[in-house]
């Protein structure tokens, strides 16, 4: 295989190595089909995916898209092992078929059958599952050590900067031509569902998380990777519940519009007791009456009803700026009420527990076709809406952590 083909195969495998994992390491941007096309091979003659089974010289491959594929390893097939992050096969090492294991990621090039359900392999490039897991753990630690997250305040695409608010302090994130920019999918807060994005897609009020090298005073960060998303917060009353379609119609008090929201298996529904709701309401009302807390909450909600920070989705990692990450108490001196711990103790609810007229506060995905998916819904919030109707959504949701790769990103 010539050097050009080596590089193409390696880049293609690196780009695909994050599929099915929780984190795509920095620099693993998916190349275009033209870039990944191996010389002399049709699109049907190259597949990327995970090893599902091995039976003799036949590998069952579960590709990133499409049905399972039978890969025949021939006597002339070249098998190479490459480390995550490598973009050229010059550092690859030859391996034997018996070295492959279920779960390994492979890129296969060869001749496909007419029905595209089998392929005679000429080259198999392997990223071992154990190598990917080790790299994943390293990336998690790097996000924790060199990451920062907050709400976008300003975007200057010409200068390549995003200014975010991190615990009442502005941080300017600088991008370069090598910065990997990703955007959360419209119906997901899972990091591995994020797609390649642009700086222009980030708007004030969006949740932004970045990692890179910080300045000495923490006011600037040279970003290697950025992930952003828009997550609307809704404060309103239930119009109707359709358990058969798992949907909820809510009258949004801030926009005076009716919103249709889907309930997914990962959606978290909680119900506040009257005592807990009153306690939160008193804190919000006290902050809104006077002081920086109320002003910050009111401005955050009134200017953009998308300033809430979503809680980590189930299975996406429990770490974060939640009850443990943001300091343990219910309130923080000089900051917004930290209700994460209180809400974590609230009993779970179901869709059938909701009825017409119930007051709810919802954090949702941006959604498609005007229909978002509930990330977290809290009912029993009548006292909260009465105490601070314009601030309740942001106040209740902002302290929660965004689903991202690796717990609390820290901050300056």
C-alpha positions in Angstrom: 0.0 0.0 0.0 1.4 3.4 -1.0 2.1 6.2 1.6 -1.0 8.2 0.4 -3.3 5.3 1.0 -1.7 4.8 4.4 -2.5 8.3 5.5 -6.0 8.2 4.1 -6.8 4.9 6.0 -5.3 6.2 9.2 -7.2 9.5 9.1 -10.4 7.7 8.3 -10.0 5.3 11.3 -9.1 8.2 13.6 -12.2 10.0 12.6 -14.3 7.0 13.2 -12.7 5.9 16.5 -15.1 7.9 18.6 -18.3 6.3 17.4 -19.9 4.4 20.1 -17.6 6.0 22.7 -18.5 8.8 25.1 -15.8 11.2 23.8 -14.1 11.9 20.5 -10.6 13.0 21.2 -9.5 16.4 20.0 -8.6 16.5 16.4 -10.8 13.6 15.3 -12.9 15.7 13.0 -14.7 13.5 10.4 -13.1 14.1 7.0 -15.2 14.4 3.8 -15.9 11.3 1.7 -13.5 12.6 -0.9 -10.7 12.7 1.7 -11.3 9.3 3.0 -11.7 7.5 -0.3 -8.9 5.0 -0.6 -7.2 4.9 -4.0 -8.9 2.3 -6.3 -11.6 1.4 -3.8 -15.3 2.1 -4.2 -17.3 3.5 -1.2 -18.7 0.0 -0.8 -15.2 -1.4 -0.5 -14.4 0.3 2.8 -16.1 -0.1 6.1 -15.6 1.3 9.7 -17.1 -0.2 12.8 -16.7 -2.5 15.8 -15.9 -6.2 15.8 -19.0 -8.1 16.8 -17.7 -11.6 16.5 -14.8 -13.6 15.1 -15.2 -17.1 13.7 -12.1 -18.5 12.1 -11.1 -16.1 9.4 -14.4 -14.4 9.3 -15.1 -11.2 11.3 -18.6 -10.0 11.9 -18.4 -6.2 11.7 -21.1 -3.9 13.1 -20.5 -0.8 11.0 -21.3 2.8 12.1 -24.3 2.7 9.7 -26.1 -0.1 7.9 -26.4 -3.9 8.6 -23.7 -6.2 10.0 -21.0 -7.2 7.5 -19.0 -10.4 7.1 -15.3 -9.7 6.6 -13.1 -12.4 5.2 -9.5 -12.2 6.2 -7.4 -13.7 3.5 -3.8 -15.0 3.6 -2.7 -11.8 1.9 -4.7 -9.5 4.1 -2.6 -6.9 5.9 -3.5 -6.3 9.5 -2.1 -3.3 11.3 -2.6 -1.9 14.8 -2.7 1.9 15.3 -2.9 4.0 18.4 -5.8 6.4 19.0 -4.8 9.9 17.7 -2.4 8.6 15.0 -3.1 10.0 11.6 -0.5 8.1 9.6 0.2 4.4 9.3 3.9 4.8 9.5 3.7 4.2 13.3 1.3 1.2 12.9 2.5 -2.3 13.9 1.6 -5.6 12.2 -0.7 -7.9 14.2 -2.2 -11.3 13.7 -5.9 -12.1 13.4 -5.9 -13.8 16.8 -4.9 -10.5 18.3 -8.3 -9.1 17.4 -11.1 -9.0 20.1 -14.8 -8.3 20.2 -15.2 -4.5 20.7 -12.1 -3.5 18.8 -12.6 -0.7 16.2 -11.5 -1.6 12.7 -11.3 0.1 9.3 -11.5 -2.5 6.5 -10.6 -2.0 2.8 -11.1 -4.6 0.2 -13.6 -5.9 -2.4 -17.2 -5.9 -1.5 -19.8 -8.4 -2.6 -22.6 -7.3 -5.0 -25.1 -7.1 -2.1 -22.6 -5.2 0.0 -23.1 -7.6 2.9 -19.6 -9.2 2.8 -16.1 -8.0 2.0 -12.9 -9.7 1.2 -10.3 -7.7 3.1 -7.1 -6.5 1.7 -6.3 -4.3 4.7 -7.6 -4.2 8.3 -6.5 -1.3 10.5 -7.2 -1.9 14.1 -7.7 0.4 17.2 -7.8 -1.9 20.2 -10.7 -1.4 22.6 -8.3 -1.2 25.5 -6.3 1.5 23.8 -9.5 3.5 23.1 -10.6 3.2 26.7 -7.2 4.3 28.0 -7.3 7.3 25.7 -10.8 8.1 26.8 -9.8 8.2 30.4 -6.9 10.4 29.6 -9.3 12.8 27.8 -11.7 12.8 30.7 -8.9 13.8 33.0 -7.8 16.5 30.6 -11.3 18.0 30.4 -11.4 18.1 34.2 -8.0 19.7 34.4 -8.0 22.1 31.5 -11.7 22.6 30.8 -14.1 25.5 31.5 -17.8 25.9 31.0 -20.4 28.6 31.2 -23.0 30.6 29.3 -22.0 32.5 26.1 -22.2 36.2 26.4 -20.7 37.3 23.1 -19.3 35.8 19.9 -16.8 37.5 17.6 -16.5 35.2 14.6 -14.0 37.5 12.9 -11.7 37.5 15.9 -12.4 33.8 16.5 -13.4 34.4 20.1 -16.3 33.4 22.4 -16.8 35.2 25.7 -18.5 33.1 28.4 -19.7 33.8 31.9 -18.1 31.4 34.4 -19.3 31.8 38.0 -19.9 35.6 37.5 -16.5 36.0 35.8 -15.9 36.5 32.0 -13.6 34.2 30.2 -12.6 34.8 26.6 -12.1 31.6 24.6 -9.7 32.0 21.6 -10.0 29.6 18.7 -7.6 28.8 15.9 -7.6 26.8 12.7 -6.9 23.6 14.6 -9.7 24.1 17.2 -12.3 21.3 17.1 -15.8 22.9 17.3 -18.8 20.7 18.0 -22.5 21.3 18.5 -25.0 19.3 20.5 -27.6 17.5 18.4 -31.1 19.1 18.5 -32.5 16.2 20.5 -29.6 15.1 22.6 -27.4 16.4 25.4 -25.0 13.4 25.1 -21.5 14.4 24.2 -21.0 11.6 21.8 -24.0 12.8 19.8 -22.5 16.2 19.2 -21.8 17.0 15.5 -19.1 19.2 13.9 -20.1 22.8 14.2 -18.9 26.4 13.6 -18.3 29.4 15.8 -21.2 31.2 14.0 -23.6 28.6 15.5 -22.9 29.8 19.0 -25.3 32.5 20.3 -25.6 34.5 23.6 -27.2 32.3 26.1 -25.9 29.0 24.7 -24.1 26.6 27.0 -20.4 26.4 26.0 -17.7 24.1 27.2 -14.1 24.3 26.1 -10.7 22.8 27.0 -7.3 24.2 26.3 -4.5 26.3 27.9 -5.6 29.0 30.3 -3.9 32.3 31.0 -2.3 32.8 34.3 -5.3 34.8 35.7 -7.8 32.4 34.1 -9.5 35.1 32.1 -8.5 33.6 28.7 -8.3 30.2 27.2 -6.7 29.0 24.0 -9.2 26.3 23.0 -8.3 22.9 21.5 -11.9 21.9 21.5 -15.3 23.6 22.0 -18.7 22.0 22.4 -21.9 24.2 22.6 -25.6 23.8 22.6 -28.9 25.7 23.1 -31.2 24.3 25.8 -34.5 26.2 26.4 -35.9 26.6 29.8 -39.7 26.6 30.1 -41.8 27.8 33.1 -45.5 27.2 32.7 -48.6 25.1 33.3 -49.6 21.8 31.8 -52.3 22.0 29.1 -52.6 18.3 28.4 -50.8 15.0 28.7 -50.8 12.3 26.1 -49.3 9.2 27.7 -49.7 7.1 24.5 -47.4 9.4 22.5 -45.3 10.4 25.6 -45.9 14.1 24.9 -46.8 17.0 27.1 -48.5 20.3 26.1 -47.3 23.2 28.2 -48.3 26.9 28.3 -45.1 28.8 28.6 -45.7 31.8 30.9 -42.7 33.8 29.7 -43.6 33.6 26.0 -47.3 33.1 26.4 -47.2 30.3 23.8 -48.1 26.6 23.9 -45.1 24.3 23.7 -45.2 20.6 22.8 -42.5 18.6 24.6 -41.6 14.9 24.2 -40.8 12.6 27.1 -37.9 10.2 26.4 -36.7 7.2 28.4 -33.7 9.4 29.6 -35.9 12.3 30.7 -35.8 13.0 34.4 -39.0 13.9 36.1 -39.1 15.2 39.7 -41.8 16.4 42.0 -41.1 18.9 44.8 -42.8 18.6 48.1 -44.7 21.8 49.2 -42.1 22.4 51.9 -39.2 22.1 49.5 -40.9 24.3 46.9 -41.6 27.0 49.6 -37.9 26.9 50.7 -36.7 27.5 47.2 -39.3 30.2 46.6 -38.2 32.1 49.7 -34.6 32.0 48.5 -35.5 33.2 45.0 -37.9 35.9 46.3 -35.3 37.2 48.7 -32.7 37.3 46.0 -35.1 38.9 43.5 -36.1 41.6 46.0 -32.7 43.0 46.2 -29.1 42.1 45.6 -26.9 40.7 42.8 -28.5 37.2 42.9 -32.0 38.5 41.8 -30.6 40.8 39.2 -28.4 38.1 37.7 -31.3 35.7 37.6 -33.8 38.1 36.1 -31.4 39.3 33.4 -30.4 35.8 32.5 -34.0 34.7 32.0 -35.5 37.8 30.5 -33.0 38.3 27.8 -32.7 34.8 26.7 -34.9 31.9 27.9 -32.2 29.5 26.9 -29.7 30.1 29.6 -30.3 27.0 31.6 -27.6 24.4 32.0 -28.8 20.9 31.5 -28.2 18.1 34.0 -26.0 15.3 32.8 -28.2 12.7 31.0 -28.4 9.2 32.5 -25.4 7.2 31.5 -23.4 10.3 30.4 -21.5 10.5 33.7 -22.6 11.6 37.1 -19.8 14.0 37.7 -20.3 17.6 37.2 -21.0 20.9 38.7 -23.9 19.5 40.6 -24.4 18.9 44.3 -20.8 17.7 44.7 -19.1 19.7 42.1 -20.4 23.1 42.9 -19.9 23.1 46.6 -22.3 21.2 48.7 -24.6 23.7 50.2 -28.1 24.7 49.2 -27.0 28.3 48.8 -23.7 29.9 47.9 -22.6 33.2 49.3 -22.7 35.8 46.5 -24.2 33.3 44.0 -27.5 31.9 42.9 -29.2 29.3 45.0 -27.7 25.9 44.6 -30.8 23.7 44.5 -29.1 20.6 42.9 -28.9 18.8 46.2 -32.5 19.6 47.0 -33.7 18.4 43.7 -31.7 15.2 43.8 -33.6 14.3 46.9 -37.0 15.0 45.4 -38.9 11.9 44.5 -39.1 10.8 40.9 -42.3 11.4 39.0 -43.9 9.9 35.9 -45.9 11.4 33.0 -49.1 10.0 34.4 -48.5 12.0 37.6 -49.0 15.3 35.7 -52.4 16.8 35.2 -53.9 19.9 33.5 -53.1 23.0 35.4 -50.0 21.7 37.1 -47.1 24.2 37.3 -43.8 22.8 35.9 -40.3 24.0 35.1 -38.7 22.2 32.2 -35.2 22.0 30.7 -35.4 20.7 27.1 -33.4 20.1 24.0 -33.7 22.6 21.2 -35.6 20.0 19.3 -36.6 19.7 15.6 -39.8 20.8 13.9 -40.6 22.9 17.0 -40.8 19.9 19.4 -38.1 19.5 22.0 -37.3 16.6 24.3 -37.4 16.9 28.1 -34.1 16.7 29.8 -35.5 17.4 33.3 -39.0 18.4 34.4 -39.8 19.6 37.9 -43.4 19.7 39.1 -44.9 21.1 42.3 -43.3 24.5 41.6 -46.4 26.8 42.1 -44.7 28.7 45.0 -41.6 29.2 42.9 -43.4 30.6 39.9 -45.4 32.9 42.2 -42.2 34.1 44.0 -40.1 34.8 40.9 -42.0 34.2 37.7 -39.5 35.8 35.4 -36.4 34.2 37.1 -37.6 30.8 38.2 -36.5 28.8 35.1 -33.0 30.2 35.0 -32.6 30.2 38.8 -33.7 26.6 39.2 -31.8 25.2 36.2 -28.6 27.2 35.8 -26.7 25.6 38.7 -27.0 22.2 37.0 -24.2 20.7 35.0 -24.1 20.2 31.2 -23.6 16.7 30.0 -20.0 16.8 28.9 -16.9 14.7 28.9 -15.7 14.5 32.4 -17.3 16.0 35.5 -16.6 19.5 36.7 -14.5 21.4 34.3 -13.5 23.8 37.0 -13.1 27.4 36.3 -10.9 30.4 36.9 
